[in-house]
Amino acid sequence: MGADLTAFGDSLAVPSVLCLWIAVLLRAPGALRSPHQRGLWLAVATAAAAMTLNLPAVVTYATGRDPGYAHTIGLVRNLIGVLSAGAVLYFVAAATRGRRLQLASAVATVAWLGALVALDAAAPGHGTHTMPPVGDPVPSLAYWLVLISAHVIANTVCVLICWRYSRRTESRGLAAGLRLFGLGTALAGLFWLAYLLKALFGSVWAMPALPLLMNLHGLLRAAAILVPTLFTFRRTAADTATAWRLWPLWRDLVQAVPHVALNKPRAGRVLELLWPPVPRNLLVYRKVIETRDAILILGEYAAPGALESARDRVVGSGVPEQRSTAAALALVLREAREAKLAGLPGQPGEATALELPAAIQTSQEGGDLAEEARFLVDVAQAYAAPAPAPATP
């Protein structure tokens, strides 16, 4: 059973390291620009480096060479691991804006690194650093106690703070990221607690589970720093879908009132989405603003009372009441656009503008842009549908 658990944990080593490096590379641009994300990114990057040096293939390769090479790999791996623990402390200090904790994390990291180097130099000649199932730790028990204490303290503080702030924040993305990072850190803490039991009491019952704990920790930390990327991808996908649905209505209205468009429209809907004329995060915003402006201008070409008449017409044709306003506006826009393109004179005045739906007027005054976008999507769907036949007297 123990051998199977170890083998399963080892099978996750390469996927875990690959996921960590992918997450590190994807988040590098944003993390390097944002001071609040650098500590978290550094913690994951250093953990990825330490876990890379701890891959079974790397350990086997280092052990097969001369003892000096194996010793260097083991020492560098442990130093990077302590740097990762210090970065974890720095991350939680930055997240809580604790100046003292930030200073303490920096001082503690330097002290741990110095102690490890000194204890390694003071130990008798040795190869790779290891905690064998049987026998004394290499290079020394003191070395391993310093190493274990660094990880246990950093991980414990991180888990407590991640749990506390994940319950307080109103951001779902931040809460998910903190919980994933805290859970991964908790697994790493259990990993080092098992080593502490082995170092102090010779207990080896938990050793078969160590590869699984460490590699699951890597997967969870990779997922934690990818949460903002996933939320951004979801928002981009939603914006793309909204822009796709708005495009036919927006195109027809902009053709009738071209001066409302900030940029010249692309040749087609696909090209507009693949190569937008504005920054991608402003694509839906511009489509909504330009569509609204075109509606307000085309309102001058609608007859007084046209919206109420159109609403009676669409309700009489079987359109559900909750969508009757959008369908009526689509009908009026179709007729107003034809009048504008035919060169008929408009009728500027407040009376016509006041007949526009409340959703448009509210958003114009600073309301919810997302709500307006949803309403305009309904208008676009009704606009693309065949016009209802006039009601029979």
Salt bridges, closest charged atoms under 4 A:
ASP120 OD2 - HIS71 NE2 2.86
ASP120 OD1 - HIS126 NE2 2.91
ASP120 OD1 - HIS129 NE2 2.78
ASP252 OD1 - ARG251 NE 3.19
GLU272 OE2 - LYS287 NZ 2.77
GLU290 OE2 - ARG286 NH2 3.13
GLU335 OE2 - ARG313 NH1 3.58
GLU371 OE1 - ARG374 NH2 2.80
GLU372 OE1 - ARG292 NH2 3.09
ASP378 OD1 - ARG323 NH2 3.70
